[in-house]
Amino acid sequence: MAPCVSLLLPVFAILATLPVIRSAHTFFPRPSYDQSLARQPDASKPKIPYKAHYFPQVIDHFTFQPKSSKIFYQKYLVNSHYWRRGAPIFVYTGNEGDIEWFASNTGFLLDIAPKFRALLVFIEHRFYGESMPFGNKSYKSAETLGYLNSQQALADFAILIRSLKHNLSSEASPVVVFGGSYGGMLAAWFRLKYPHIAIGALASSAPILQFDDITPWSSFYDAVSQDFKEASLNCYEVIKGSWAELEALSAQKEGLTELSRTFRACQDLHSLDSVWDWLWSAFVYTAMVNYPTEANFMMPLPAYPVQAMCKIIDGFPSGASKITRVFAAASLYYNYSRAEKCFKLEHGPDTHGLHGWNWQACTEMVMPMSCSQESMFPPSGFSYKEFAEDCMKTFGAKPRPHWITTEFGGKRIDRALKRSGGNIIFSNGLQDPWSRGGVLKNISSTIIALVTEKGAHHVDFRFATKDDPEWLKELRRKEVEIIQGWIDQYYADLKRLNNE
């Protein structure tokens, strides 16, 4: 039986403890488009009410070597419809992908902009989307990718925000940063690193404690499994047993041919890995986006898709194979519209430009993961040695497993931030597997944890709809109330200082 794989290592096997080692995709808090439908969704740019701009950014903020002053153009989006000079500026700290994609999936800022008369700014993360420092050669080698890390990204945000405020002649405007998932980590870290630039941060689904040994390594997959188990014990057990059934079938002479037919592959499969990853991705991402309403963030999905998947599995007659059941369930994720005649399980395109995460996961974003006996995925451990060897083989770079906690903290975070931080909201939904690596308890009166039992991956950042449950409406109301308090305090302090 094949081992569990880390969500954070996009192509690497990480275990030496089991006889069968799989190379597998991993998916940090970001969608994977490696296993995709044969016919891609409409690839045209989303219609969003933002104007694109490009800011001349230096390649290296932390050295003064001649090459560090090389300029690249960083994309950012602006909506000034409700803004007036001196009013707040809300900045989304961009994730690992095309910034227009994130803007189109972060309706919360548009929903609250009229109340605050806020300027909305979405800044694209370097090395993603159109913000490529070396153009088509940006991913060429470690020499170019060496400039891709969270510290450089945070400095990019700081430089751009300062310049924007100056150019708008609105130096007094308070800035609040927002981010979801990796962007949420960046928002929290930005508030800690640049408190003179942002007065507060809303970090949604930000697993800032998923490093070192702060969070149990099995927590993510335990949480995915718990989501399915709560929906249906039979569903959980079918998925748990399907891996052995797949392994046994693939070992047969015509096993891959049969799997190609069963999984409606557009081309004949060359490896069981493709099926493995296709299923794995569907179950993990569905747990992450178990939203209470229909959504189209990763794929078009119904409300509460975990429950919908389990209903499919439970609806089969008792004699049906586990493989048939899990294929039908995963098809909900990949083909909710039922328009696809076949699936492209191998060599799918990277539609949203997410490939740079492979480098980040192999350098600074080292999040060890394993699967316990309670997981619906095969049990396994984590081998840093093999992880590091694969990263060296692929990129020629050695991971730094303790760098993030050295740079930003994490261990005993409650003690540290209680004394040194303030004005941060950590929002997490317990349906989201990443919540187990998030801040789930208040740290101080100004570092607040908002936790919802049924919330999924940054569900609070989605557009409000008439079908939203009351708990989601209340979560957003609390967030707005806290942010309003930060801004009111800022203006009160500014008025007092001006009168002195």
N, C-alpha and C positions, 0 to 999 in steps of 0.2 A: 504494500500500500504506500502511496506517495505521501510525502510530508506536507505539513502546512507551510505556507510561504509568507514572508513578510510583505505587507502592503507597501513598503517603502522602497523596495529595491526593484526597479522596473525590469530587469531581465535576468536576475541572478538567482541561482539556487543558494541557499544559505545554510544547509544542514549537512553534517557529516554523521549524524547519529542514526540514520535509517538507510537501509540498503538501496532504496530507489530515490534518487535525487532529481527533482524536476527543475528545469529552468522555467520561471513563471513571471508573469507580469505582476506588478504591484501597483497599488493605486493610491497612495497618500490621500489627503483630502482633496481630491480633484478627479473629475471624470476621466475615464479611459476610453479612447476611441480606437484602440488597437483591434478589438474584436467588434466588427461593425456589420451593419446590414449591407447587402450587395448594392442596393441603390441608396446613395447617401441622401439625407434630408436636404432641403433647399439650402444651397451654400451661399446664397446672397446675404449681404450684410443685414443684420436685424434693424428694424426701423425703431430707432431710439431718439429721444428729443435732446440730443447733445451735439455740440459742434466739436470737431476734432482739431487739435492744435499739436505742434511739435516743438519741444523745448531742447535747446542745445545743452547737452549734459556731458560732463567730462567722464572719461572711462574709468579713472581711478581717483577716488576722493582721499586716499590715505597715504599716497607717496607723492614726491615732487620730482620723480624722474621725468625726463622729456616726454616719454611715451604716455605718461599718465594724463597729459593734458589733451589727448586726442578727443575729439568731439563726436558724439553720436546724437541722433535726434530721437528723443523720448516722446512717445505719443501720450496725450492726455485729452480727456473729454470734459466739456464745460456746459452746464445749463445755468443760465443767468436769468431765467424768466421771472422768478419771484424776488430776485435779489435787489437790494439797494446798498449803496456804499455804507460801510460800517456794520452791516448785518453779518451774521455768522457765515463761515465757510465750512461746508461739510466735505471732507476728502475721503474717498475710498482708496485704501492702500492696496494696489493691484496684486492679484494672485499670479499663479503660474499658467498664464494663457492670454488669449486675445482680450483686451480690455473692453471691447464692445460687447463681447459675450457676457462678461460679468455685469456690465451696466444694464444689459437687457434682463438680467435675472436678479437685480437688486432694486425692486420697485419701492421698497420701504423708504428710501431717500426721496424719491419723487413724491411719495404719499405725504411725507412730513415737511417737505420744503416750503409749502405755503404758510404753514403755521410759524415757522422760524424766519421766513423771508430769506432763506439760505441760498447761497451760491453752491452748486454741486460740482465737484471735480472728481473725476475718476482717473487715476494715474496708472499707466501701464508699467508693469515690472520689467526691468531690463532683461534682455534675452528672450522675451516672449512677444507674441503678436508681431507688430511692426517695429518694435523697439530693439532692433538688432545692432549692437555696436560695431560688428564687423560684417554687416550685410549677410550674404549667403555663406560666408566663411565663419560665421559666429560660433558654430559648433564644430569647427574643423579639428581642434585639438585642445589639450589642457592649457596651451599658451593663450588661447582666446577665452576659453571657458573659465579660466582662472579668475576672471572679473565678475563671474556670476555667483553672488552670495547675498545673504540677507543684509549684511552690514552695508554693502554698497547700495542695495536697494533702498534701505532706510535713509541713507545720505542723499540719494536721488530725490526722494520725497521731500526731505527737508529743504534742499536747495531750490527745488521747483516751487514749493509753497511760499518761501520767502520772496522769490522773484515775482510770483504772481501777485502777492499782496502789494508789493512795491509798485508794480505796473498798474494796478488797479487804484492806486492812491488810497488804499484802505488798510493801512498798517494796524489800525485798532480793531479790525475784525477778529473775533475769536474763532479759532479753528478746532473742530472736533473731527477725529479720524474714525473711520468705520472700516471693518474688514470681516470677512467670513472665511473660516477654515484656515489655510495658510495665510490668507490676507488678514484674518483675525489675529493670528500670532504676530504678524507685522504691526497691526494697529496697536496691540498691547505693548509690544517692544518699542514702538515709536514714542508712545507716551512716556515710557521709562527713560528712553535715551534723549528725547528732545522735548522735555516738558515746557521749555520756553517757546516752543512753536505750536504745540497742540494743548489745549486746556483739558481735554478729556478724550477717552477712546471707548468705543463700543466694539468689543471683540466677540463675535458670535462663532460658536463651535470651534474654538481655538485650542488645540491640544498642546499647550505649552509645557505640559508635564509628562509628555510621552517620551522623554529622553532618559538616558542612563538607566537607573533602577528605581526611579521615582514612582512610576506606575508599573504594576505587574505586567510582564511581557505578554501574558495570555489574555489580557483584558479586552483587547479589541475584538478578537474572534469569539471570546466568551460572550461579548455583548451582541454580536451578530447572531450567534446561536440562540441567545436568550430571546431575541426579537421573534425568531421563527418558532421557538418552543412555546412562547406565550400565545402565538397565533394558533398553533396546533401541535400537540405532542407527536401525532402521527406524521405530520409534515416534517418536523425536525428529524425524526427517526428515518424517514425515507431518504432525505438528503444525506444524512450521516452514513447510511448504508450504501448509497449510490456510488461512492468512490471505489469501493472494493469491487462492485459489479462492473464498473467501467474498466478497472485494471484487469479483471479476469477476461472480459470480452476482448480487450486490445491484445491480449497474449495469444489469442487464437489466430489461425492462419489468415482468415479473411476478416479479422476483427475490425481493422481500420476501414475496410470497405463497407462493412455493415454500419459502423458509426457514421460514415459519410452520408449514408442513406437516412439513418435515424435522425441525424441532426441537420438534414437538408442543406448540406454544404454545397456551395456553388462550385467548388473544385474538390477533387479527391484529397482527403486529409493525409498528411505525411507523418503525423505524430499525434499521440494521445494528448500531448500537452495542449494542443489547440482546443480540444473539447474541454479539457480540465479548466483552462483559463477562461473559456467562454462561460461556463457555468459559474465558476468562482466569481467572476466579475459581476454577473447578474445578481447573485445572492448578496454579495457585499454591498453593491451600490443600491440595491433595492432597500436593504436595511437602512442605509444612510439617508435615503430620500423617501422614507415612509411618511410622506406628507398627508395631512388630513383632507386635502383637496387635490383634484387633478393638477398635474404639473408637467413641464417640459424642460427641465433643467439639463438632465443628462440624456434621457429618452422620454418620449411621451408615455405617461403612466397614469393609472387611475388613482383615486384617493385610497390611502392605506394599501399600497401595493404588496406589502408583505402578506397581509391577510388575503389579498386576491390570489397571490401565488399559492398559498397554502390551500385555498379553496379548490384550486385546480388539481393539486396533488391529491387532496382528500376525495375528490370527485371520481377518481378512477376505480374500477372494480378491483377486488382484492387480488386477482390473479395478474394484474398488470405489472410489468417489470419496473424497477426503480429508475432505470435509465429512461424509459418512456415518460415516466412521471416528471422527472427533473427537467427533461427537454421541454415538455409542455409548459412547465412553470417558468423556466428561463425565457421561453418565447414571449411571455408577457412583457418582459423587460425590453427585448429587442424588436418586438413586432406587435405592440399593442393595437396598432391600426389594422393589423392583419393584411397589409398590402404587399408584404414581401413573399416571394416564391422560394427564395433560397437565402442562406446566410453565408457571409464571407468570414469564416472563422480564422483565416490565416492572412497575414500581411495587410491588415486594414490601414487606412490612412490616418494621419494625426490631424484631424480636421481643425482643431482649435490651437494648434501650435504648443503642445504641452511637453514636448520631448526634452526640454531643458531640465525638467525635474529629475531625470536620470542622473545628471551630473550633481545636482544638489543633494540627492539622496546618497550619493557615493562620496560626498565630501563632508558637509556640515550637518545635514539633516538625518543623522543616524538614529533611527528609532527601532530598537530590537523588538521583534515580535515572535511569538510562539503560539502553539495551539495545545490547550490542555485536553484531558480526557473528556471534559464536559463540552468541548467544541463539536459542532456538526461537521467540522473539517478534520482530516486525519491528524492525530497528535504529533507534536514535534517540539524540538528545542530551537536554540539559536546559536550559531557558530560565528563569532566575530572574525575568527581567523579566515574562514572560507569567504565570508563577506568581503573582507579587505583584499583577499587575493583576487576575487572577481572584479572588484573596482580597479585594482591596479592593472589587471589584464585588459579591461575595457577602456579605461581613461588614462592610465599611467598616473593616477592620483591615489593617495592613501587617505582613507577616512579619518576624521578626527572625532571620535565618539563622544568626547566630553567638551567639545568646543561651545556648543550652544548653551549649556548650563554654566560654563565659565563666562561667556559673554553676556548672557541675559539673566542668569539665575534660574532657579527652579526648585532646588532642594531647600526644604524648609521655607518655602515661598511665603507662607503666612507671616513668619517672623520678619523676613527681609522687607517685604512690601509694606507691612504695617508701619515701618519706620521711614521708608524711603519713597513710597509711591502714593498716588491718589487719583481720583476721578477716572476709574476704569470700571466698565461693566463687562463681566464675563457671562455670556448667555449660552446656556447649553440645554439641549433636550435629551432625556435619557434614552429615547429610542435611537439616537445617533451613537454608533459604536465609538466615535471619537470623543464622546463626552467623558469617558473614563480617564482620558488624559487631560481633561480640562479642570478649571477651578470651579468647584461645586459648592463652596461655602464662602460666606462673606469674610473678607480679610480685615476690613476696617469699615468705618462709617462711610467712606468714599470709594472703597474698592468692593463692589457689590457682585455677588453671584446670583443670577436669575436662572432658576432651574425649573423646567417643566417636565412632567412625567411622560407626556406623549409627544414631546417635540422631537423633530428630526434635524438633519444637518442644516444649520442656519435658516431654519424655516421662518424666523422672524424677519429676515431680509426680503422675503418674497412680497410681491404686490398683495395688498389687502383685497379680499374678495367677500362677496355677500355670504359665502358658505363657510367662512372661517369660524372655527369653534370659539367659544367664549374664552377658554384659557389662552388662546393665541392673541385674541384682542387685548386681554388683560396684560399679557407680557409686553406687547408693544406700547400699551398705555404707560406701563411702569418705566420703560426705556425712555419714552418721550418726557415723562415727568422728571426723571433724573437728569437728563440732558438739559432740560429747561432750567433746572436748579443750578447747574454749572454755569450756564450762560448768564442767568440773572446775577449770580455772585460775581462773575467777571465784570459785568457792566457796573455793578455797585462799587466794586473795588476801583474800577477805572474812574468813575465819577468822584470818588473820595480823593484819589490821587490828584485829579485835575483841580480840585478845590483847595488843595493844601498850599 
